[in-house]
Amino acid sequence: MKYAAFLLIFLAVRAPAEEPPPTAVEIMRRAAENMDHAQAERARYVYDQSVFVRMKRANGKTAREESREYVVVPGEKGSKRKMVKLDGKVIEGKKQIPYSDPKFRIKKMDIDGELTDSFAHDLLWARHGKVDWFPIHRKNLDRYTFTLDGTEKYREYDVWRISYREIKDDEGDPGCWTGEALIDRGEFEPVLLTSSWDCKIPLAVKTLLGINVHHIGAKITFRRFDKEVWFPVSCGGEMKLRIFFMYARTIAFSGSAGNFRKADVQSSIQFEGETDQ
């Protein structure tokens, strides 16, 4: 018994101590580093994108809505994208004006048209997307504080749950973005990102310029397709905007990606004209 006790003590002393779990900052740093690698891996795939944007007036009635279909293919310098279909309509009372050109405007100063085009173009498109809404790029990390809230099972993934808050914006002023990130514990890849803008426009700005933005929220979900190959497969959100006292809109947007397949290195897809619409 004595020898057994001594053996147990010896093994306990010799047993390596468990490594402490990574901090929230370390997790987000590794996830941000993996984003660059993931972007390169995505360029080996062909897939489809669908986006939808709806503009609602202050009374809740739709002013304009638009859906787009894209195909994304590998290019010499990463992925390139071609719009293959656009269905849009402008609604004025009982009148509906359909269109299929992203540059369609009903008047010289068409705020609805400009905003719709901007949101539809940016959704799920990493080269032009609204990346500053999420702290998942290395250039953004120093602007945020991160808190590790624990671990959990989310769908088929074992994840860390991390909450974050922006502490400064690009000008060094107090930031407005808060949210949560679910990060895969095996590959340090984002699984779900949510973000909301919690600040209020200063009263002086609202009074002088008539500009107000509030209720901004968005989320992006990712899926694993192969080892260290993750794609954003859906996104969605909403924001409310008021400009010049006379213009008020609720902007709802959503996007999805699917039909993923590895590109055949022996073949290529050629686009005519503009490749990024």
C-alpha positions as CSV (number, residue, x, y, z in Angstrom):
1,M,0.0,0.0,0.0
2,K,2.9,2.3,0.9
3,Y,4.5,1.7,-2.5
4,A,1.2,2.3,-4.3
5,A,0.7,5.6,-2.4
6,F,4.2,6.7,-3.3
7,L,3.6,5.8,-6.9
8,L,0.4,7.8,-7.1
9,I,2.2,10.8,-5.5
10,F,5.1,10.4,-7.9
11,L,2.8,10.2,-10.9
12,A,0.8,13.2,-9.7
13,V,4.0,15.2,-9.4
14,R,5.3,14.1,-12.8
15,A,1.9,14.6,-14.5
16,P,2.0,17.7,-16.8
17,A,-0.2,20.5,-15.7
18,E,-3.2,21.3,-18.0
19,E,-2.6,24.3,-20.2
20,P,-4.8,27.2,-19.3
21,P,-7.5,28.0,-21.9
22,P,-6.7,30.8,-24.3
23,T,-7.9,34.3,-23.5
24,A,-10.7,36.0,-25.4
25,V,-8.1,38.2,-27.1
26,E,-6.0,35.2,-28.1
27,I,-9.0,33.4,-29.6
28,M,-10.1,36.5,-31.6
29,R,-6.5,37.1,-32.8
30,R,-6.2,33.6,-34.1
31,A,-9.6,33.8,-35.7
32,A,-8.7,37.0,-37.4
33,E,-5.4,35.5,-38.7
34,N,-7.4,32.5,-40.1
35,M,-9.7,34.9,-42.0
36,D,-6.8,35.7,-44.5
37,H,-6.1,32.0,-45.0
38,A,-9.8,31.2,-45.4
39,Q,-10.1,33.9,-48.0
40,A,-7.4,32.2,-50.1
41,E,-9.0,28.8,-49.7
42,R,-12.4,30.1,-50.8
43,A,-10.9,31.2,-54.1
44,R,-10.7,27.5,-55.1
45,Y,-14.5,27.1,-55.1
46,V,-17.3,28.0,-57.4
47,Y,-20.6,28.9,-55.7
48,D,-23.7,31.0,-56.0
49,Q,-24.9,34.0,-54.0
50,S,-28.3,35.5,-53.5
51,V,-29.0,38.9,-51.9
52,F,-32.1,40.8,-51.1
53,V,-32.7,44.4,-49.9
54,R,-36.0,46.0,-49.0
55,M,-36.5,49.7,-48.3
56,K,-39.6,50.6,-46.2
57,R,-41.1,54.0,-45.6
58,A,-41.8,55.4,-42.2
59,N,-45.4,54.2,-42.5
60,G,-44.1,50.6,-43.0
61,K,-45.0,50.4,-46.7
62,T,-42.3,49.2,-49.1
63,A,-40.6,51.8,-51.3
64,R,-38.2,49.6,-53.2
65,E,-36.9,46.1,-53.1
66,E,-34.4,44.2,-55.0
67,S,-33.0,40.6,-55.3
68,R,-29.8,39.6,-57.1
69,E,-28.2,36.3,-58.1
70,Y,-24.4,36.0,-58.5
71,V,-22.0,33.3,-59.4
72,V,-18.5,33.4,-57.8
73,V,-15.6,31.8,-59.5
74,P,-11.8,31.6,-59.0
75,G,-9.7,34.3,-60.6
76,E,-6.0,35.1,-60.9
77,K,-6.1,37.3,-57.8
78,G,-8.7,35.6,-55.7
79,S,-12.4,35.2,-56.4
80,K,-14.4,37.2,-58.9
81,R,-18.1,37.6,-59.2
82,K,-20.7,38.1,-61.9
83,M,-24.3,39.1,-61.4
84,V,-26.5,36.8,-63.5
85,K,-29.9,38.1,-62.5
86,L,-31.5,41.1,-60.9
87,D,-35.2,41.6,-60.1
88,G,-36.2,44.9,-58.6
89,K,-39.2,47.1,-58.3
90,V,-40.0,50.7,-57.1
91,I,-43.3,51.1,-55.5
92,E,-45.1,54.4,-55.6
93,G,-48.7,54.1,-54.2
94,K,-50.4,51.5,-56.4
95,K,-47.8,51.8,-59.1
96,Q,-44.9,49.4,-59.4
97,I,-41.9,50.1,-61.7
98,P,-39.9,46.9,-62.4
99,Y,-36.2,47.1,-63.3
100,S,-33.3,44.7,-64.0
101,D,-30.3,47.2,-64.1
102,P,-28.4,47.9,-60.9
103,K,-27.9,51.5,-62.1
104,F,-31.6,52.1,-62.5
105,R,-32.7,55.3,-60.8
106,I,-36.1,57.0,-61.0
107,K,-34.7,60.5,-60.5
108,K,-31.4,62.3,-60.4
109,M,-31.1,62.2,-56.6
110,D,-32.5,58.7,-55.9
111,I,-31.4,57.9,-52.3
112,D,-33.4,54.7,-52.3
113,G,-31.6,53.6,-55.4
114,E,-28.1,54.4,-54.1
115,L,-28.7,52.7,-50.8
116,T,-30.3,49.6,-52.3
117,D,-27.4,49.2,-54.7
118,S,-24.8,49.7,-52.0
119,F,-26.3,47.1,-49.6
120,A,-27.0,44.6,-52.4
121,H,-23.5,44.9,-53.8
122,D,-21.7,44.5,-50.4
123,L,-23.6,41.6,-48.8
124,L,-21.5,38.5,-48.4
125,W,-18.7,40.0,-50.6
126,A,-15.6,40.1,-48.5
127,R,-13.6,42.5,-50.8
128,H,-16.2,45.2,-50.4
129,G,-18.4,44.0,-47.4
130,K,-19.1,46.0,-44.3
131,V,-16.2,44.3,-42.4
132,D,-16.1,47.2,-39.8
133,W,-19.3,45.9,-38.4
134,F,-17.5,42.8,-37.0
135,P,-14.2,42.6,-35.2
136,I,-12.8,39.7,-37.2
137,H,-10.0,41.4,-39.0
138,R,-6.6,42.0,-37.5
139,K,-6.7,45.7,-38.2
140,N,-9.9,46.0,-36.1
141,L,-8.9,44.1,-33.0
142,D,-7.3,46.9,-31.0
143,R,-10.5,48.8,-31.2
144,Y,-12.4,46.3,-29.1
145,T,-12.5,44.7,-25.7
146,F,-13.3,41.0,-25.6
147,T,-14.8,38.8,-22.8
148,L,-14.8,35.0,-22.9
149,D,-18.3,33.9,-21.7
150,G,-17.7,30.2,-21.8
151,T,-18.0,27.2,-24.1
152,E,-21.0,25.5,-25.7
153,K,-22.3,23.3,-28.5
154,Y,-23.7,25.3,-31.4
155,R,-25.2,23.1,-34.1
156,E,-22.4,20.6,-34.9
157,Y,-19.6,22.8,-33.6
158,D,-17.9,23.1,-30.2
159,V,-17.4,26.8,-29.8
160,W,-16.2,29.6,-27.5
161,R,-18.8,32.3,-26.8
162,I,-17.1,35.7,-26.8
163,S,-18.8,39.1,-26.2
164,Y,-17.2,42.3,-27.5
165,R,-17.5,46.0,-27.3
166,E,-15.9,48.7,-29.3
167,I,-13.7,51.1,-27.3
168,K,-12.7,53.5,-30.1
169,D,-13.6,54.1,-33.7
170,D,-11.3,55.1,-36.5
171,E,-11.0,58.7,-35.2
172,G,-10.3,57.5,-31.6
173,D,-13.8,58.4,-30.3
174,P,-15.8,56.0,-28.1
175,G,-17.1,53.2,-30.3
176,C,-20.6,52.1,-30.8
177,W,-20.4,48.5,-31.9
178,T,-21.2,45.6,-29.6
179,G,-21.9,41.9,-30.2
180,E,-21.0,38.3,-29.8
181,A,-18.8,35.8,-31.6
182,L,-19.0,32.1,-31.6
183,I,-15.6,30.7,-32.5
184,D,-14.9,27.0,-33.4
185,R,-12.6,25.5,-30.7
186,G,-10.9,23.1,-33.1
187,E,-9.9,25.4,-35.9
188,F,-10.4,28.9,-34.5
189,E,-12.8,29.9,-37.2
190,P,-15.9,32.1,-36.7
191,V,-19.2,30.2,-36.7
192,L,-21.6,33.0,-35.9
193,L,-21.0,36.7,-35.6
194,T,-23.6,39.2,-34.4
195,S,-23.2,42.9,-34.1
196,S,-25.3,46.0,-33.2
197,W,-24.7,49.7,-33.1
198,D,-25.7,51.0,-29.7
199,C,-24.9,54.7,-29.9
200,K,-27.3,57.6,-30.5
201,I,-26.6,60.4,-32.9
202,P,-25.8,63.6,-30.8
203,L,-28.8,65.9,-30.4
204,A,-26.9,68.8,-32.0
205,V,-26.3,66.7,-35.2
206,K,-30.0,65.6,-35.3
207,T,-31.1,69.2,-34.8
208,L,-28.8,70.9,-37.3
209,L,-28.7,68.2,-40.0
210,G,-31.7,66.1,-39.4
211,I,-29.7,62.9,-39.5
212,N,-30.5,59.9,-37.3
213,V,-29.4,56.3,-37.5
214,H,-30.5,53.7,-35.0
215,H,-31.5,50.1,-34.6
216,I,-28.6,48.7,-36.6
217,G,-28.1,45.0,-36.2
218,A,-26.6,42.3,-38.4
219,K,-25.3,38.7,-38.2
220,I,-23.3,36.3,-40.3
221,T,-23.2,32.5,-40.1
222,F,-20.3,30.4,-41.4
223,R,-20.1,26.7,-42.3
224,R,-17.2,24.3,-42.5
225,F,-16.8,22.6,-45.9
226,D,-13.4,21.1,-45.5
227,K,-10.4,21.3,-43.1
228,E,-9.8,25.0,-42.6
229,V,-12.2,25.9,-45.3
230,W,-15.1,28.0,-44.0
231,F,-17.6,30.1,-45.9
232,P,-20.1,32.7,-44.9
233,V,-23.4,31.1,-45.9
234,S,-26.0,33.6,-44.6
235,C,-26.3,37.1,-43.3
236,G,-29.1,39.4,-42.4
237,G,-29.9,42.6,-40.6
238,E,-31.8,45.8,-40.4
239,M,-31.2,49.5,-39.8
240,K,-33.3,52.6,-39.5
241,L,-32.2,55.8,-41.2
242,R,-33.6,59.4,-41.3
243,I,-32.0,62.2,-43.3
244,F,-32.9,65.8,-43.9
245,F,-36.2,65.5,-41.9
246,M,-38.0,64.4,-45.1
247,Y,-36.4,61.0,-45.7
248,A,-37.0,58.0,-43.4
249,R,-36.3,54.4,-44.2
250,T,-36.0,51.0,-42.6
251,I,-33.5,49.0,-44.6
252,A,-33.8,45.2,-44.3
253,F,-31.2,43.0,-46.0
254,S,-30.3,39.3,-46.2
255,G,-28.0,37.1,-48.2
256,S,-27.1,33.5,-48.7
257,A,-24.5,31.4,-50.4
258,G,-24.8,27.8,-51.7
259,N,-24.1,25.2,-54.3
260,F,-20.4,25.1,-53.4
261,R,-18.2,23.0,-55.6
262,K,-14.4,22.9,-56.1
263,A,-13.3,24.4,-59.3
264,D,-11.8,22.2,-62.0
265,V,-8.2,23.3,-62.5
266,Q,-8.4,22.2,-66.1
267,S,-11.3,24.5,-66.9
268,S,-12.1,28.2,-66.4
269,I,-15.1,30.4,-66.6
270,Q,-14.8,33.6,-68.5
271,F,-16.8,36.7,-67.8
272,E,-17.5,39.3,-70.4
273,G,-17.1,42.9,-69.3
274,E,-17.3,43.9,-65.6
275,T,-16.6,41.0,-63.3
276,D,-17.7,42.6,-60.0
277,Q,-21.2,44.0,-60.0
